[in-house]
Amino acid sequence: MTRIAILGGGSWGTALSVVLSRARSPHEICLWVHNADLARAIRRDRENTVYLPGISISANVGVTHEIPEAMTGANIVVGAMPSAHAREIYSQAVTHCFAETVFVSATKGLEPATHLRMSNVLSQLLGPAASVISQTRSPRIAVLSGPSFATEAARGEPTAVVLASTDASLATQLQEEFAGPNFRLYTNDDVLGVELAGAMKNVIAIAAGACQGLGLGSNALAALITRGLAEMTRLVVSLGARAETLSGLAGLGDLVLTCTGTLSRNRRVGIELGKGRSLKEILAGMRMVAEGVGTTAALVALAREAGMELPITEQVDAILNHGKSPRDAIRDIIGAPPETRVSKELPP
């Protein structure tokens, strides 16, 4: 039986423990939760009342506060932690892995300090570990992304996501392992495109939320989503990914969900910013992480290194990190000069 360790007891990590416990293939699952008191409460109540209330967690899902316990015998490790904490958590986890261990990143964001994608972080950490464990085998890494609100997936509502890996056989293996009732997975070898799309859509969703918070209508929102997709496509193509990845689940699908869905944390941040609340106040009232907040500056830095302009992302960065008012930022996005709108309508 395959043993799966899920690192991260937030809404998505908890939801994945529920979803994978229903998979067609039998699994032994252990959920690692950062907070010891919360781990005990989940074991006792079989529910994560903090991050995923109202969803029952199967009795065959183990819950622990100790990474070594979660990693014991793990064939597959799923990372569902915030991107800012990924390196620290993975650093502890890799010391307990073995040559055949598969790592699946389910985090949609960039490391703030380095603007690395999560697969990059894993490759850095697993490189030295792999050289000790196996002289011949390269790290086995995949990415899980796509339009997937945790609550809906955990309730068993139809959900379609993407498994991306440069190793096609690994992607197929994971597709078979994870598939279950109403949880469908599509494989993709464009890891770069899938990861960047997952990070960028959160930033566009903050801008979309700001439109709503400012009282703007559907015309402005449709324009922003369309321009956001073009912006995402330009960057990923310039960095070597495929444009068609952005027209699929990991791109357009996740962008539409995050920009319009009421369960979107990034959209909620934007709404409150548009209403005039400060970022500090908004984040203080949120239990869960809105990845777009920490990822925005990293994306701006990444784009500058590539010689790219990201008009929407730069305006969101100006709101979050440089004191610009949402009204002025959205005006500058929607009301850009005609020559700017035309020249940036399509990816190169």
C-alpha positions as CSV (number, residue, x, y, z in Angstrom):
1,M,0.0,0.0,0.0
2,T,1.3,3.4,-0.9
3,R,2.1,5.7,2.0
4,I,1.5,9.4,1.5
5,A,2.7,12.2,3.7
6,I,0.9,15.5,3.4
7,L,3.0,18.4,4.7
8,G,0.6,21.2,5.7
9,G,-2.6,21.2,7.7
10,G,-4.2,24.2,6.2
11,S,-7.3,24.1,4.1
12,W,-5.7,22.6,1.0
13,G,-3.5,20.1,2.8
14,T,-6.5,18.9,4.9
15,A,-8.7,18.7,1.8
16,L,-6.1,16.6,0.0
17,S,-6.0,14.2,2.9
18,V,-9.8,13.8,2.5
19,V,-9.7,13.6,-1.3
20,L,-6.8,11.1,-1.4
21,S,-8.5,8.9,1.3
22,R,-11.3,8.4,-1.3
23,A,-8.9,7.6,-4.2
24,R,-9.4,4.4,-6.1
25,S,-6.0,3.2,-5.1
26,P,-5.7,2.3,-1.4
27,H,-3.4,4.6,0.6
28,E,-2.0,5.1,4.0
29,I,-2.1,8.8,4.7
30,C,-0.4,10.9,7.3
31,L,-1.2,14.6,7.6
32,W,1.5,16.8,9.2
33,V,0.1,19.9,11.0
34,H,2.4,22.7,12.2
35,N,0.5,23.5,15.3
36,A,0.6,20.7,18.0
37,D,-2.7,21.7,19.6
38,L,-4.5,21.7,16.3
39,A,-3.0,18.3,15.4
40,R,-4.4,16.9,18.7
41,A,-7.8,18.5,18.1
42,I,-8.0,17.0,14.5
43,R,-7.0,13.5,15.9
44,R,-9.7,13.8,18.5
45,D,-12.5,15.4,16.5
46,R,-11.7,14.1,13.0
47,E,-12.3,17.6,11.7
48,N,-10.0,20.6,11.1
49,T,-12.3,23.2,12.7
50,V,-9.8,26.0,12.1
51,Y,-9.1,25.6,8.3
52,L,-11.7,23.3,6.9
53,P,-14.7,23.2,9.2
54,G,-17.6,20.9,8.5
55,I,-15.6,18.3,6.7
56,S,-15.1,14.9,8.2
57,I,-11.6,13.4,8.1
58,S,-11.4,9.6,7.7
59,A,-10.3,7.6,10.7
60,N,-7.6,6.0,8.5
61,V,-5.8,9.4,8.0
62,G,-3.1,9.8,10.6
63,V,-2.4,13.3,12.0
64,T,0.9,14.3,13.6
65,H,2.9,17.4,14.6
66,E,6.2,15.6,14.0
67,I,7.7,15.6,10.5
68,P,9.8,12.4,11.1
69,E,6.6,10.5,12.0
70,A,4.8,11.8,8.9
71,M,7.7,10.9,6.7
72,T,8.2,7.4,8.0
73,G,8.0,5.1,5.1
74,A,6.4,7.7,2.8
75,N,6.5,6.8,-0.9
76,I,4.8,10.1,-1.9
77,V,5.2,13.5,-0.1
78,V,2.7,16.2,-0.9
79,G,3.7,19.7,0.0
80,A,0.7,22.0,0.8
81,M,2.4,24.6,3.0
82,P,2.6,28.4,2.3
83,S,5.4,29.2,-0.1
84,A,7.2,31.3,2.5
85,H,7.7,28.3,4.7
86,A,8.3,25.6,2.1
87,R,12.1,25.6,2.2
88,E,12.2,25.2,6.0
89,I,9.6,22.4,6.0
90,Y,11.1,20.6,3.0
91,S,14.6,20.9,4.6
92,Q,13.4,18.8,7.5
93,A,11.5,16.4,5.3
94,V,14.3,15.5,2.9
95,T,16.5,14.1,5.6
96,H,13.9,11.3,6.1
97,C,13.3,10.4,2.4
98,F,14.8,7.7,0.3
99,A,15.8,7.3,-3.3
100,E,12.3,6.4,-4.6
101,T,10.4,9.1,-2.7
102,V,8.3,11.2,-4.9
103,F,7.6,14.9,-4.0
104,V,4.5,16.6,-5.2
105,S,4.2,20.4,-4.7
106,A,0.7,21.6,-4.2
107,T,1.7,25.2,-3.3
108,K,0.8,28.0,-5.7
109,G,3.4,30.7,-5.1
110,L,7.0,31.7,-5.4
111,E,9.6,31.8,-2.6
112,P,9.5,35.5,-1.6
113,A,13.2,35.9,-0.9
114,T,14.5,34.1,-4.0
115,H,11.4,34.2,-6.3
116,L,12.1,30.5,-7.0
117,R,9.3,28.1,-7.9
118,M,8.5,25.4,-5.5
119,S,10.0,22.7,-7.8
120,N,13.2,24.8,-7.9
121,V,13.3,24.8,-4.1
122,L,12.8,21.1,-4.0
123,S,15.5,20.4,-6.6
124,Q,18.0,22.5,-4.6
125,L,17.2,20.6,-1.4
126,L,16.9,17.1,-2.9
127,G,20.1,17.5,-5.0
128,P,22.5,17.0,-2.0
129,A,20.1,14.5,-0.4
130,A,19.9,12.5,-3.6
131,S,23.7,12.4,-4.0
132,V,23.9,10.7,-0.6
133,I,21.0,8.3,-1.2
134,S,21.6,7.5,-4.8
135,Q,24.4,8.3,-7.2
136,T,22.3,7.7,-10.3
137,R,18.7,8.8,-9.6
138,S,17.6,12.4,-10.1
139,P,14.9,13.8,-7.8
140,R,11.3,12.7,-8.6
141,I,9.3,15.9,-8.5
142,A,5.8,16.8,-9.7
143,V,3.4,19.8,-9.3
144,L,-0.3,19.7,-8.6
145,S,-2.2,22.8,-9.7
146,G,-5.5,23.9,-11.3
147,P,-8.9,25.3,-10.2
148,S,-9.5,23.7,-6.9
149,F,-11.1,25.4,-3.9
150,A,-10.3,23.2,-0.9
151,T,-13.9,23.1,0.5
152,E,-15.5,22.0,-2.7
153,A,-12.9,19.3,-3.4
154,A,-13.3,18.0,0.1
155,R,-17.1,17.9,-0.2
156,G,-16.6,15.6,-3.2
157,E,-17.8,18.2,-5.8
158,P,-16.4,17.6,-9.3
159,T,-12.8,18.9,-9.5
160,A,-10.3,18.8,-12.4
161,V,-6.7,19.5,-11.7
162,V,-3.3,19.2,-13.4
163,L,-0.3,17.0,-12.5
164,A,2.9,18.4,-14.1
165,S,6.2,16.7,-14.3
166,T,9.1,16.5,-16.8
167,D,8.9,12.7,-16.1
168,A,5.9,11.5,-18.1
169,S,5.8,8.1,-16.4
170,L,5.8,9.7,-13.0
171,A,2.9,12.0,-13.9
172,T,1.0,9.0,-15.2
173,Q,1.8,7.0,-12.0
174,L,0.5,9.9,-9.8
175,Q,-2.5,10.4,-12.0
176,E,-3.5,6.8,-11.2
177,E,-2.6,7.0,-7.5
178,F,-4.6,10.2,-6.9
179,A,-7.7,9.7,-9.1
180,G,-11.0,9.2,-7.3
181,P,-14.7,9.9,-7.4
182,N,-15.2,13.4,-8.8
183,F,-11.4,14.1,-8.7
184,R,-9.9,14.1,-12.2
185,L,-6.3,14.7,-13.0
186,Y,-4.7,15.7,-16.3
187,T,-1.0,15.3,-17.0
188,N,1.3,18.0,-18.4
189,D,5.1,18.2,-18.9
190,D,5.2,22.0,-18.8
191,V,6.2,22.4,-15.1
192,L,7.4,25.9,-15.6
193,G,4.1,27.1,-17.2
194,V,1.9,25.3,-14.6
195,E,3.8,26.7,-11.6
196,L,4.0,30.3,-12.9
197,A,0.4,30.3,-13.8
198,G,-0.5,29.1,-10.3
199,A,1.5,31.9,-8.8
200,M,0.5,34.7,-11.2
201,K,-3.3,34.1,-11.1
202,N,-3.3,34.9,-7.3
203,V,-1.9,38.4,-8.0
204,I,-4.4,39.0,-10.8
205,A,-7.2,37.9,-8.4
206,I,-6.1,40.7,-5.9
207,A,-6.6,43.2,-8.7
208,A,-10.0,41.6,-9.6
209,G,-11.1,41.8,-6.0
210,A,-10.1,45.5,-5.9
211,C,-12.3,46.1,-8.9
212,Q,-15.3,44.7,-6.9
213,G,-14.3,46.6,-3.7
214,L,-14.2,49.8,-5.7
215,G,-17.8,49.1,-7.0
216,L,-16.8,48.6,-10.6
217,G,-18.9,46.3,-12.7
218,S,-18.6,43.3,-14.9
219,N,-17.1,45.1,-17.8
220,A,-14.0,46.1,-15.8
221,L,-13.7,42.6,-14.3
222,A,-13.9,40.9,-17.7
223,A,-11.2,43.3,-19.1
224,L,-9.0,42.7,-16.2
225,I,-9.2,38.9,-16.4
226,T,-8.5,39.0,-20.1
227,R,-5.6,41.3,-19.7
228,G,-4.3,39.2,-16.8
229,L,-4.3,36.1,-18.9
230,A,-2.3,37.9,-21.6
231,E,0.1,39.2,-19.0
232,M,0.6,35.7,-17.6
233,T,1.1,34.2,-21.1
234,R,3.7,36.8,-22.0
235,L,5.9,36.0,-19.0
236,V,5.7,32.3,-19.1
237,V,6.4,32.2,-22.9
238,S,9.4,34.5,-22.4
239,L,10.8,32.2,-19.8
240,G,10.4,29.1,-22.0
241,A,7.0,27.7,-21.2
242,R,4.2,26.9,-23.6
243,A,1.4,29.4,-24.4
244,E,-1.1,26.6,-24.6
245,T,-0.6,25.7,-20.9
246,L,-2.2,29.1,-20.1
247,S,-5.3,28.2,-22.0
248,G,-5.9,25.1,-19.9
249,L,-6.9,24.3,-16.3
250,A,-3.7,25.5,-14.8
251,G,-4.0,28.9,-16.5
252,L,-7.4,30.2,-17.6
253,G,-9.3,27.7,-15.4
254,D,-7.5,28.7,-12.2
255,L,-7.5,32.4,-13.1
256,V,-11.3,32.5,-13.7
257,L,-12.0,30.6,-10.5
258,T,-9.7,32.7,-8.3
259,C,-10.8,36.0,-9.8
260,T,-14.6,35.3,-9.5
261,G,-15.1,32.7,-6.8
262,T,-16.4,33.7,-3.4
263,L,-14.0,31.3,-1.7
264,S,-10.9,33.0,-3.1
265,R,-8.7,34.5,-0.4
266,N,-6.7,36.6,-2.8
267,R,-9.9,38.1,-4.3
268,R,-11.1,38.8,-0.8
269,V,-7.9,40.7,0.0
270,G,-8.5,42.8,-3.1
271,I,-12.1,43.5,-2.2
272,E,-11.1,44.8,1.2
273,L,-8.3,46.9,-0.2
274,G,-10.8,48.4,-2.7
275,K,-13.1,49.2,0.2
276,G,-10.2,51.2,1.8
277,R,-9.0,48.9,4.5
278,S,-5.2,48.6,5.1
279,L,-3.3,45.4,4.1
280,K,-2.1,45.0,7.7
281,E,-5.7,45.1,9.0
282,I,-6.9,42.7,6.4
283,L,-4.2,40.1,7.0
284,A,-4.6,40.3,10.7
285,G,-8.2,39.1,10.3
286,M,-7.3,36.2,8.1
287,R,-6.4,32.7,9.4
288,M,-5.3,31.4,6.0
289,V,-2.5,32.7,3.7
290,A,-3.3,34.7,0.6
291,E,-0.4,33.6,-1.5
292,G,-0.6,36.5,-3.9
293,V,0.4,39.0,-1.2
294,G,3.8,37.5,-0.8
295,T,4.3,36.5,-4.4
296,T,3.7,39.8,-6.0
297,A,7.1,41.4,-5.3
298,A,8.8,38.2,-6.3
299,L,7.0,38.1,-9.7
300,V,8.0,41.8,-10.3
301,A,11.6,40.9,-9.6
302,L,11.4,37.8,-11.8
303,A,10.0,39.8,-14.7
304,R,12.6,42.5,-14.4
305,E,15.3,39.9,-14.6
306,A,13.7,38.7,-17.8
307,G,13.3,42.3,-19.2
308,M,9.5,42.0,-19.1
309,E,6.9,44.5,-18.0
310,L,3.9,43.2,-16.0
311,P,1.4,46.1,-15.9
312,I,-1.2,44.5,-13.6
313,T,1.3,42.8,-11.3
314,E,3.3,46.0,-11.0
315,Q,0.2,47.9,-10.0
316,V,-0.8,45.3,-7.4
317,D,2.8,45.6,-6.1
318,A,2.3,49.3,-5.9
319,I,-0.8,48.8,-3.8
320,L,0.6,46.2,-1.5
321,N,4.1,47.4,-1.0
322,H,4.4,51.1,-2.0
323,G,1.2,52.8,-0.6
324,K,-0.6,53.4,-3.9
325,S,-4.4,53.7,-3.6
326,P,-6.4,50.8,-5.3
327,R,-8.5,53.4,-7.1
328,D,-5.4,54.9,-8.8
329,A,-3.9,51.5,-9.5
330,I,-7.0,50.1,-11.1
331,R,-7.5,53.3,-13.1
332,D,-3.9,52.9,-14.4
333,I,-4.6,49.3,-15.4
334,I,-8.0,49.8,-17.1
335,G,-7.3,53.3,-18.4
336,A,-3.8,52.6,-19.9
337,P,-2.9,54.7,-23.0
338,P,-4.3,53.1,-26.2
339,E,-0.8,52.3,-27.6
340,T,-0.1,50.3,-24.5
341,R,-3.3,48.4,-24.7
342,V,-2.7,47.5,-28.4
343,S,0.9,46.6,-28.1
344,K,0.3,44.2,-25.2
345,E,-2.9,42.6,-26.4
346,L,-1.2,39.3,-27.5
347,P,1.8,37.4,-26.4
348,P,4.8,37.6,-28.7
